Amino acid sequence: MTTLAKPLSLLTLATALCTACSAGTSPSASAMSSPAESASAGSVSASANPSQSLPAISEGRIAFSSERDGDSEIYLAGADGSLINLTNDPAQDSQPAWSPDGTHLVFASDRTGSSELYVIGADGTGLHQVSDGLANDGFPAWSPDGARIAFASDRDGNAEIYVMNADGTDLTRLTNDPNNDLAPAWSPDGTRIAFDRDIGGTNFDVYLMNADGTGAVALAAGPASDESPAWSPDGSRIAFFSDRDGDFEIYAMQADGSAVAPLTDDPGDDVAPAWSPDGSQLAFVGTRDGNEEVYVMEADGSDVRRLTADPADDGDPAWTS
């Protein structure tokens, strides 16, 4: 599997990861700094960029990845419209996921030569690597109790879902399937995990399993590609994106897979949904204005507004209170 060159939206990343897994190639062996050197170099306070302020959001903060400074870095958009550059490294940093208390983020980075997982404080301090460097790891998701991190890894050949303690210890494999499994998402009560299963090339179905890896069943299945499950904060619905109507749009369904309904309808692709903390809104990535930008809409799909506006691509939104 090759190291991802542009890990921005889940659409881009899922396509690249599965193509690489299918090809069976090995991680890049390019020389980079060691994990300890990278962590030391990256443990600096986050910097605000007042020249790139954003529209205000209703609550909390949205973390996202952006190439606006030349390579993919993690940024924070505040409720007041502030924009903070959280990471600053020549490598590609992407896929931020919040800790439940909003004090830390876990993200994927190829700063050691392969895609690994790092944890950083929301103020940009305390950067440290939590995955072991033995494979390509990505798609991190913090458990609701803050104790564990689920993620996808190719360490056993193809992409599977694993879970580890938040400090990187006690690694456990949850899935074991010939197909690639990606993008785990914890239910709010921590008892179940939704995820993507590659059912043919770059075609995915949304699956649901118990948090111990048992009882996997398909929730959204069919000839279309259904990807990137995201639980509503009350656990009643799961948002995802799908090309079942031609291009990629955002959909929502009940947690049992019933009552699938489209939330967006635009000629551009809409992907990577992320719920607001109160469940009233969704952030997502869209190409409706020419390149990948982060948008926000009401939970019923109304009142779509653009959050980011930069010639470079923005993706991977994650919302916290």
C-alpha positions as YAML, in Angstrom:
chain: A
units: angstrom
residues:
- id: 1
  name: MET
  ca: [0.00, 0.00, 0.00]
- id: 2
  name: THR
  ca: [1.40, 3.38, -0.93]
- id: 3
  name: THR
  ca: [1.61, 6.39, 1.31]
- id: 4
  name: LEU
  ca: [-1.17, 8.81, 0.49]
- id: 5
  name: ALA
  ca: [0.01, 11.96, -1.22]
- id: 6
  name: LYS
  ca: [-3.16, 14.00, -0.71]
- id: 7
  name: PRO
  ca: [-5.21, 12.84, 2.28]
- id: 8
  name: LEU
  ca: [-7.94, 15.49, 2.23]
- id: 9
  name: SER
  ca: [-11.61, 14.59, 1.95]
- id: 10
  name: LEU
  ca: [-12.75, 11.09, 2.80]
- id: 11
  name: LEU
  ca: [-13.76, 10.69, -0.84]
- id: 12
  name: THR
  ca: [-10.20, 11.35, -1.99]
- id: 13
  name: LEU
  ca: [-8.64, 9.33, 0.80]
- id: 14
  name: ALA
  ca: [-10.93, 6.31, 0.57]
- id: 15
  name: THR
  ca: [-10.36, 6.07, -3.17]
- id: 16
  name: ALA
  ca: [-6.59, 6.35, -2.80]
- id: 17
  name: LEU
  ca: [-6.38, 3.97, 0.15]
- id: 18
  name: CYS
  ca: [-8.46, 1.24, -1.43]
- id: 19
  name: THR
  ca: [-6.72, 1.51, -4.76]
- id: 20
  name: ALA
  ca: [-3.40, 1.20, -2.95]
- id: 21
  name: CYS
  ca: [-4.57, -1.71, -0.78]
- id: 22
  name: SER
  ca: [-5.84, -3.55, -3.84]
- id: 23
  name: ALA
  ca: [-2.54, -3.02, -5.59]
- id: 24
  name: GLY
  ca: [-0.71, -4.56, -2.65]
- id: 25
  name: THR
  ca: [2.22, -2.16, -2.79]
- id: 26
  name: SER
  ca: [4.41, -1.38, 0.18]
- id: 27
  name: PRO
  ca: [4.66, 1.87, 2.17]
- id: 28
  name: SER
  ca: [6.96, 4.58, 0.93]
- id: 29
  name: ALA
  ca: [10.50, 4.31, 2.22]
- id: 30
  name: SER
  ca: [11.29, 8.00, 1.80]
- id: 31
  name: ALA
  ca: [13.59, 9.37, 4.50]
- id: 32
  name: MET
  ca: [11.83, 11.53, 7.08]
- id: 33
  name: SER
  ca: [12.41, 12.54, 10.70]
- id: 34
  name: SER
  ca: [11.88, 10.03, 13.48]
- id: 35
  name: PRO
  ca: [8.64, 10.07, 15.52]
- id: 36
  name: ALA
  ca: [10.41, 11.67, 18.45]
- id: 37
  name: GLU
  ca: [12.00, 14.35, 16.25]
- id: 38
  name: SER
  ca: [8.69, 15.05, 14.53]
- id: 39
  name: ALA
  ca: [6.81, 15.32, 17.82]
- id: 40
  name: SER
  ca: [9.41, 17.68, 19.23]
- id: 41
  name: ALA
  ca: [9.36, 19.85, 16.14]
- id: 42
  name: GLY
  ca: [5.57, 19.93, 16.05]
- id: 43
  name: SER
  ca: [4.93, 20.70, 19.75]
- id: 44
  name: VAL
  ca: [4.37, 24.41, 19.30]
- id: 45
  name: SER
  ca: [1.44, 26.59, 20.16]
- id: 46
  name: ALA
  ca: [-1.23, 26.95, 17.52]
- id: 47
  name: SER
  ca: [-1.20, 30.23, 15.64]
- id: 48
  name: ALA
  ca: [-4.19, 32.36, 14.75]
- id: 49
  name: ASN
  ca: [-4.43, 33.75, 11.24]
- id: 50
  name: PRO
  ca: [-6.65, 36.86, 11.37]
- id: 51
  name: SER
  ca: [-6.16, 37.50, 7.66]
- id: 52
  name: GLN
  ca: [-8.08, 34.29, 6.93]
- id: 53
  name: SER
  ca: [-11.09, 34.67, 9.23]
- id: 54
  name: LEU
  ca: [-14.18, 32.57, 8.45]
- id: 55
  name: PRO
  ca: [-17.92, 33.04, 8.85]
- id: 56
  name: ALA
  ca: [-19.13, 32.43, 12.40]
- id: 57
  name: ILE
  ca: [-20.63, 29.02, 13.22]
- id: 58
  name: SER
  ca: [-23.46, 28.36, 15.65]
- id: 59
  name: GLU
  ca: [-21.41, 26.61, 18.34]
- id: 60
  name: GLY
  ca: [-18.09, 25.05, 19.21]
- id: 61
  name: ARG
  ca: [-15.18, 24.51, 16.84]
- id: 62
  name: ILE
  ca: [-14.72, 22.70, 13.55]
- id: 63
  name: ALA
  ca: [-11.37, 21.06, 12.86]
- id: 64
  name: PHE
  ca: [-10.53, 20.48, 9.21]
- id: 65
  name: SER
  ca: [-7.57, 19.82, 6.93]
- id: 66
  name: SER
  ca: [-6.43, 22.32, 4.35]
- id: 67
  name: GLU
  ca: [-3.72, 22.79, 1.73]
- id: 68
  name: ARG
  ca: [-3.96, 26.58, 1.92]
- id: 69
  name: ASP
  ca: [-0.36, 26.88, 3.12]
- id: 70
  name: GLY
  ca: [1.11, 24.51, 0.55]
- id: 71
  name: ASP
  ca: [0.61, 21.10, 2.13]
- id: 72
  name: SER
  ca: [-2.17, 19.51, 4.16]
- id: 73
  name: GLU
  ca: [-2.34, 20.84, 7.74]
- id: 74
  name: ILE
  ca: [-4.95, 20.82, 10.52]
- id: 75
  name: TYR
  ca: [-6.91, 24.02, 11.17]
- id: 76
  name: LEU
  ca: [-9.57, 25.03, 13.70]
- id: 77
  name: ALA
  ca: [-12.55, 27.24, 12.84]
- id: 78
  name: GLY
  ca: [-14.06, 28.94, 15.90]
- id: 79
  name: ALA
  ca: [-17.63, 29.96, 16.58]
- id: 80
  name: ASP
  ca: [-16.49, 33.59, 16.36]
- id: 81
  name: GLY
  ca: [-15.06, 33.14, 12.86]
- id: 82
  name: SER
  ca: [-11.47, 32.76, 14.02]
- id: 83
  name: LEU
  ca: [-9.09, 30.48, 12.13]
- id: 84
  name: ILE
  ca: [-6.19, 28.72, 13.86]
- id: 85
  name: ASN
  ca: [-3.40, 26.78, 12.13]
- id: 86
  name: LEU
  ca: [-2.93, 23.81, 14.50]
- id: 87
  name: THR
  ca: [-0.16, 21.83, 12.76]
- id: 88
  name: ASN
  ca: [2.80, 22.98, 10.71]
- id: 89
  name: ASP
  ca: [4.88, 20.21, 9.17]
- id: 90
  name: PRO
  ca: [6.13, 19.47, 5.63]
- id: 91
  name: ALA
  ca: [4.22, 16.17, 5.77]
- id: 92
  name: GLN
  ca: [0.53, 15.67, 5.03]
- id: 93
  name: ASP
  ca: [-1.64, 16.06, 8.18]
- id: 94
  name: SER
  ca: [-5.32, 15.14, 7.81]
- id: 95
  name: GLN
  ca: [-8.37, 13.33, 9.23]
- id: 96
  name: PRO
  ca: [-8.71, 15.16, 12.56]
- id: 97
  name: ALA
  ca: [-11.00, 13.61, 15.18]
- id: 98
  name: TRP
  ca: [-11.85, 15.23, 18.51]
- id: 99
  name: SER
  ca: [-11.52, 13.72, 21.95]
- id: 100
  name: PRO
  ca: [-14.95, 13.69, 23.66]
- id: 101
  name: ASP
  ca: [-14.00, 16.58, 25.97]
- id: 102
  name: GLY
  ca: [-12.71, 18.72, 23.10]
- id: 103
  name: THR
  ca: [-9.23, 19.13, 24.58]
- id: 104
  name: HIS
  ca: [-7.29, 17.00, 22.06]
- id: 105
  name: LEU
  ca: [-7.39, 15.78, 18.49]
- id: 106
  name: VAL
  ca: [-6.07, 12.62, 16.90]
- id: 107
  name: PHE
  ca: [-5.07, 12.88, 13.24]
- id: 108
  name: ALA
  ca: [-3.22, 11.00, 10.50]
- id: 109
  name: SER
  ca: [0.15, 12.13, 9.17]
- id: 110
  name: ASP
  ca: [2.82, 10.68, 6.92]
- id: 111
  name: ARG
  ca: [5.62, 12.59, 8.65]
- id: 112
  name: THR
  ca: [7.52, 9.34, 9.40]
- id: 113
  name: GLY
  ca: [7.20, 7.93, 5.87]
- id: 114
  name: SER
  ca: [3.97, 5.99, 6.36]
- id: 115
  name: SER
  ca: [0.58, 7.17, 7.56]
- id: 116
  name: GLU
  ca: [0.57, 7.16, 11.38]
- id: 117
  name: LEU
  ca: [-1.69, 8.51, 14.11]
- id: 118
  name: TYR
  ca: [-0.79, 11.46, 16.32]
- id: 119
  name: VAL
  ca: [-2.50, 13.20, 19.23]
- id: 120
  name: ILE
  ca: [-2.21, 16.95, 19.77]
- id: 121
  name: GLY
  ca: [-3.73, 19.39, 22.23]
- id: 122
  name: ALA
  ca: [-6.37, 21.77, 20.92]
- id: 123
  name: ASP
  ca: [-3.89, 24.57, 21.62]
- id: 124
  name: GLY
  ca: [-1.27, 22.92, 19.39]
- id: 125
  name: THR
  ca: [0.91, 21.57, 22.19]
- id: 126
  name: GLY
  ca: [1.76, 18.06, 23.34]
- id: 127
  name: LEU
  ca: [2.10, 16.42, 19.93]
- id: 128
  name: HIS
  ca: [2.94, 12.72, 20.17]
- id: 129
  name: GLN
  ca: [2.65, 9.62, 18.01]
- id: 130
  name: VAL
  ca: [0.25, 6.94, 19.24]
- id: 131
  name: SER
  ca: [0.42, 4.32, 16.48]
- id: 132
  name: ASP
  ca: [3.42, 2.02, 16.28]
- id: 133
  name: GLY
  ca: [4.87, 2.84, 12.86]
- id: 134
  name: LEU
  ca: [4.57, -0.72, 11.57]
- id: 135
  name: ALA
  ca: [1.98, 0.01, 8.88]
- id: 136
  name: ASN
  ca: [-0.24, 2.67, 7.36]
- id: 137
  name: ASP
  ca: [-2.88, 3.80, 9.87]
- id: 138
  name: GLY
  ca: [-5.70, 6.27, 9.26]
- id: 139
  name: PHE
  ca: [-9.36, 7.19, 9.79]
- id: 140
  name: PRO
  ca: [-9.05, 7.65, 13.59]
- id: 141
  name: ALA
  ca: [-12.18, 7.92, 15.75]
- id: 142
  name: TRP
  ca: [-12.14, 8.60, 19.50]
- id: 143
  name: SER
  ca: [-14.50, 6.51, 21.66]
- id: 144
  name: PRO
  ca: [-17.23, 8.43, 23.54]
- id: 145
  name: ASP
  ca: [-15.63, 7.64, 26.91]
- id: 146
  name: GLY
  ca: [-12.25, 8.94, 25.70]
- id: 147
  name: ALA
  ca: [-10.46, 5.71, 26.56]
- id: 148
  name: ARG
  ca: [-9.94, 4.22, 23.09]
- id: 149
  name: ILE
  ca: [-9.27, 5.13, 19.48]
- id: 150
  name: ALA
  ca: [-10.61, 3.08, 16.58]
- id: 151
  name: PHE
  ca: [-8.83, 3.32, 13.23]
- id: 152
  name: ALA
  ca: [-8.13, 1.57, 9.93]
- id: 153
  name: SER
  ca: [-4.79, -0.09, 9.23]
- id: 154
  name: ASP
  ca: [-3.18, -2.30, 6.58]
- id: 155
  name: ARG
  ca: [-0.81, -3.94, 9.09]
- id: 156
  name: ASP
  ca: [-2.19, -7.41, 8.34]
- id: 157
  name: GLY
  ca: [-2.28, -7.05, 4.56]
- id: 158
  name: ASN
  ca: [-5.49, -5.23, 3.71]
- id: 159
  name: ALA
  ca: [-7.30, -2.41, 5.51]
- id: 160
  name: GLU
  ca: [-9.10, -3.56, 8.67]
- id: 161
  name: ILE
  ca: [-10.59, -1.83, 11.71]
- id: 162
  name: TYR
  ca: [-8.53, -1.86, 14.92]
- id: 163
  name: VAL
  ca: [-8.94, -0.32, 18.35]
- id: 164
  name: MET
  ca: [-6.31, 0.72, 20.88]
- id: 165
  name: ASN
  ca: [-6.15, 2.63, 24.12]
- id: 166
  name: ALA
  ca: [-5.84, 6.37, 23.62]
- id: 167
  name: ASP
  ca: [-2.15, 6.15, 24.55]
- id: 168
  name: GLY
  ca: [-1.52, 3.58, 21.79]
- id: 169
  name: THR
  ca: [-1.40, 0.47, 24.00]
- id: 170
  name: ASP
  ca: [-3.51, -2.70, 23.93]
- id: 171
  name: LEU
  ca: [-4.07, -2.96, 20.16]
- id: 172
  name: THR
  ca: [-6.98, -5.19, 19.12]
- id: 173
  name: ARG
  ca: [-8.14, -6.12, 15.63]
- id: 174
  name: LEU
  ca: [-11.92, -5.84, 15.22]
- id: 175
  name: THR
  ca: [-12.56, -6.88, 11.60]
- id: 176
  name: ASN
  ca: [-11.11, -9.69, 9.54]
- id: 177
  name: ASP
  ca: [-12.48, -9.62, 6.03]
- id: 178
  name: PRO
  ca: [-10.94, -10.03, 2.56]
- id: 179
  name: ASN
  ca: [-12.40, -6.64, 1.69]
- id: 180
  name: ASN
  ca: [-11.02, -3.33, 2.95]
- id: 181
  name: ASP
  ca: [-12.69, -1.87, 6.05]
- id: 182
  name: LEU
  ca: [-12.33, 1.86, 6.70]
- id: 183
  name: ALA
  ca: [-13.72, 4.93, 8.46]
- id: 184
  name: PRO
  ca: [-14.92, 3.62, 11.85]
- id: 185
  name: ALA
  ca: [-17.49, 5.76, 13.70]
- id: 186
  name: TRP
  ca: [-18.50, 5.07, 17.31]
- id: 187
  name: SER
  ca: [-22.14, 5.18, 18.36]
- id: 188
  name: PRO
  ca: [-22.68, 7.85, 21.05]
- id: 189
  name: ASP
  ca: [-23.14, 5.17, 23.72]
- id: 190
  name: GLY
  ca: [-19.92, 3.43, 22.67]
- id: 191
  name: THR
  ca: [-21.52, 0.02, 22.11]
- id: 192
  name: ARG
  ca: [-21.40, -0.07, 18.30]
- id: 193
  name: ILE
  ca: [-19.15, 1.02, 15.46]
- id: 194
  name: ALA
  ca: [-20.30, 1.91, 11.95]
- id: 195
  name: PHE
  ca: [-17.71, 1.62, 9.19]
- id: 196
  name: ASP
  ca: [-17.13, 1.37, 5.43]
- id: 197
  name: ARG
  ca: [-16.56, -1.99, 3.75]
- id: 198
  name: ASP
  ca: [-15.11, -2.10, 0.24]
- id: 199
  name: ILE
  ca: [-17.33, -4.44, -1.77]
- id: 200
  name: GLY
  ca: [-15.53, -4.06, -5.07]
- id: 201
  name: GLY
  ca: [-12.68, -1.74, -6.01]
- id: 202
  name: THR
  ca: [-13.79, 1.68, -4.73]
- id: 203
  name: ASN
  ca: [-17.41, 0.74, -4.06]
- id: 204
  name: PHE
  ca: [-18.40, 0.76, -0.39]
- id: 205
  name: ASP
  ca: [-21.28, -0.25, 1.86]
- id: 206
  name: VAL
  ca: [-21.92, 1.09, 5.35]
- id: 207
  name: TYR
  ca: [-21.69, -1.68, 7.95]
- id: 208
  name: LEU
  ca: [-22.48, -1.80, 11.65]
- id: 209
  name: MET
  ca: [-20.82, -4.02, 14.28]
- id: 210
  name: ASN
  ca: [-20.64, -4.31, 18.02]
- id: 211
  name: ALA
  ca: [-17.74, -2.45, 19.62]
- id: 212
  name: ASP
  ca: [-15.92, -5.78, 20.13]
- id: 213
  name: GLY
  ca: [-16.06, -6.53, 16.39]
- id: 214
  name: THR
  ca: [-18.89, -9.08, 16.50]
- id: 215
  name: GLY
  ca: [-22.21, -9.03, 14.68]
- id: 216
  name: ALA
  ca: [-21.24, -7.06, 11.56]
- id: 217
  name: VAL
  ca: [-24.25, -6.34, 9.32]
- id: 218
  name: ALA
  ca: [-24.75, -4.13, 6.26]
- id: 219
  name: LEU
  ca: [-26.83, -0.99, 6.87]
- id: 220
  name: ALA
  ca: [-26.57, 0.73, 3.50]
- id: 221
  name: ALA
  ca: [-25.90, -1.75, 0.72]
- id: 222
  name: GLY
  ca: [-26.43, -1.94, -3.01]
- id: 223
  name: PRO
  ca: [-24.79, -1.14, -6.34]
- id: 224
  name: ALA
  ca: [-23.97, 2.43, -5.26]
- id: 225
  name: SER
  ca: [-21.07, 3.44, -3.04]
- id: 226
  name: ASP
  ca: [-22.17, 4.43, 0.48]
- id: 227
  name: GLU
  ca: [-19.39, 5.88, 2.63]
- id: 228
  name: SER
  ca: [-18.23, 7.82, 5.69]
- id: 229
  name: PRO
  ca: [-20.87, 7.03, 8.37]
- id: 230
  name: ALA
  ca: [-21.38, 9.69, 11.05]
- id: 231
  name: TRP
  ca: [-23.69, 9.19, 14.05]
- id: 232
  name: SER
  ca: [-26.04, 11.94, 15.19]
- id: 233
  name: PRO
  ca: [-25.29, 12.93, 18.81]
- id: 234
  name: ASP
  ca: [-28.49, 11.26, 20.05]
- id: 235
  name: GLY
  ca: [-27.65, 8.02, 18.24]
- id: 236
  name: SER
  ca: [-30.88, 7.92, 16.26]
- id: 237
  name: ARG
  ca: [-29.50, 8.63, 12.78]
- id: 238
  name: ILE
  ca: [-26.40, 8.02, 10.68]
- id: 239
  name: ALA
  ca: [-25.32, 10.44, 7.96]
- id: 240
  name: PHE
  ca: [-23.20, 9.25, 5.04]
- id: 241
  name: PHE
  ca: [-22.44, 10.12, 1.45]
- id: 242
  name: SER
  ca: [-23.46, 8.11, -1.60]
- id: 243
  name: ASP
  ca: [-23.49, 8.20, -5.39]
- id: 244
  name: ARG
  ca: [-26.78, 6.27, -5.58]
- id: 245
  name: ASP
  ca: [-28.35, 9.15, -7.53]
- id: 246
  name: GLY
  ca: [-25.43, 9.74, -9.89]
- id: 247
  name: ASP
  ca: [-23.01, 12.02, -8.05]
- id: 248
  name: PHE
  ca: [-21.98, 12.04, -4.40]
- id: 249
  name: GLU
  ca: [-24.55, 13.57, -2.05]
- id: 250
  name: ILE
  ca: [-25.12, 13.58, 1.71]
- id: 251
  name: TYR
  ca: [-27.82, 11.20, 3.02]
- id: 252
  name: ALA
  ca: [-29.16, 10.29, 6.44]
- id: 253
  name: MET
  ca: [-30.83, 7.10, 7.65]
- id: 254
  name: GLN
  ca: [-32.14, 5.70, 10.89]
- id: 255
  name: ALA
  ca: [-29.55, 3.83, 12.94]
- id: 256
  name: ASP
  ca: [-31.07, 0.53, 11.79]
- id: 257
  name: GLY
  ca: [-30.57, 1.44, 8.12]
- id: 258
  name: SER
  ca: [-34.18, 2.40, 7.42]
- id: 259
  name: ALA
  ca: [-35.66, 5.65, 6.11]
- id: 260
  name: VAL
  ca: [-32.75, 6.68, 3.89]
- id: 261
  name: ALA
  ca: [-33.25, 10.27, 2.71]
- id: 262
  name: PRO
  ca: [-31.07, 12.68, 0.71]
- id: 263
  name: LEU
  ca: [-29.97, 15.88, 2.42]
- id: 264
  name: THR
  ca: [-28.12, 17.54, -0.47]
- id: 265
  name: ASP
  ca: [-28.81, 17.77, -4.20]
- id: 266
  name: ASP
  ca: [-26.12, 19.58, -6.14]
- id: 267
  name: PRO
  ca: [-24.21, 18.89, -9.39]
- id: 268
  name: GLY
  ca: [-20.97, 18.96, -7.40]
- id: 269
  name: ASP
  ca: [-19.90, 16.20, -5.03]
- id: 270
  name: ASP
  ca: [-20.88, 16.48, -1.36]
- id: 271
  name: VAL
  ca: [-19.01, 14.15, 1.02]
- id: 272
  name: ALA
  ca: [-17.68, 13.64, 4.57]
- id: 273
  name: PRO
  ca: [-20.62, 14.64, 6.82]
- id: 274
  name: ALA
  ca: [-19.97, 15.64, 10.45]
- id: 275
  name: TRP
  ca: [-22.72, 16.48, 12.96]
- id: 276
  name: SER
  ca: [-22.74, 19.57, 15.14]
- id: 277
  name: PRO
  ca: [-22.59, 18.81, 18.89]
- id: 278
  name: ASP
  ca: [-26.30, 19.49, 19.37]
- id: 279
  name: GLY
  ca: [-27.33, 17.53, 16.26]
- id: 280
  name: SER
  ca: [-29.06, 20.48, 14.63]
- id: 281
  name: GLN
  ca: [-26.55, 20.92, 11.78]
- id: 282
  name: LEU
  ca: [-24.06, 19.06, 9.62]
- id: 283
  name: ALA
  ca: [-20.72, 20.13, 8.22]
- id: 284
  name: PHE
  ca: [-19.58, 18.50, 4.99]
- id: 285
  name: VAL
  ca: [-17.15, 18.85, 2.09]
- id: 286
  name: GLY
  ca: [-18.47, 20.00, -1.27]
- id: 287
  name: THR
  ca: [-17.08, 20.81, -4.70]
- id: 288
  name: ARG
  ca: [-20.07, 22.95, -5.70]
- id: 289
  name: ASP
  ca: [-17.89, 26.04, -5.99]
- id: 290
  name: GLY
  ca: [-15.09, 24.43, -7.98]
- id: 291
  name: ASN
  ca: [-12.76, 22.90, -5.38]
- id: 292
  name: GLU
  ca: [-13.13, 21.10, -2.05]
- id: 293
  name: GLU
  ca: [-14.52, 23.44, 0.61]
- id: 294
  name: VAL
  ca: [-16.25, 22.94, 3.97]
- id: 295
  name: TYR
  ca: [-19.95, 23.79, 4.15]
- id: 296
  name: VAL
  ca: [-22.54, 23.83, 6.93]
- id: 297
  name: MET
  ca: [-26.25, 23.07, 6.63]
- id: 298
  name: GLU
  ca: [-29.24, 22.39, 8.85]
- id: 299
  name: ALA
  ca: [-29.81, 18.73, 9.74]
- id: 300
  name: ASP
  ca: [-32.71, 18.57, 7.26]
- id: 301
  name: GLY
  ca: [-30.46, 19.77, 4.41]
- id: 302
  name: SER
  ca: [-31.71, 23.36, 4.33]
- id: 303
  name: ASP
  ca: [-29.75, 26.61, 4.58]
- id: 304
  name: VAL
  ca: [-26.46, 25.46, 3.05]
- id: 305
  name: ARG
  ca: [-23.68, 27.98, 3.59]
- id: 306
  name: ARG
  ca: [-20.02, 27.93, 2.76]
- id: 307
  name: LEU
  ca: [-17.61, 27.97, 5.71]
- id: 308
  name: THR
  ca: [-14.22, 27.97, 3.96]
- id: 309
  name: ALA
  ca: [-13.26, 29.86, 0.81]
- id: 310
  name: ASP
  ca: [-9.73, 29.30, -0.38]
- id: 311
  name: PRO
  ca: [-8.20, 28.34, -3.75]
- id: 312
  name: ALA
  ca: [-6.66, 25.31, -2.01]
- id: 313
  name: ASP
  ca: [-8.70, 22.28, -0.95]
- id: 314
  name: ASP
  ca: [-10.28, 22.03, 2.51]
- id: 315
  name: GLY
  ca: [-11.69, 18.78, 3.88]
- id: 316
  name: ASP
  ca: [-12.19, 16.34, 6.78]
- id: 317
  name: PRO
  ca: [-14.48, 18.44, 9.01]
- id: 318
  name: ALA
  ca: [-14.88, 17.37, 12.65]
- id: 319
  name: TRP
  ca: [-17.12, 19.34, 15.03]
- id: 320
  name: THR
  ca: [-16.88, 19.68, 18.82]
- id: 321
  name: SER
  ca: [-18.56, 21.85, 21.44]
...
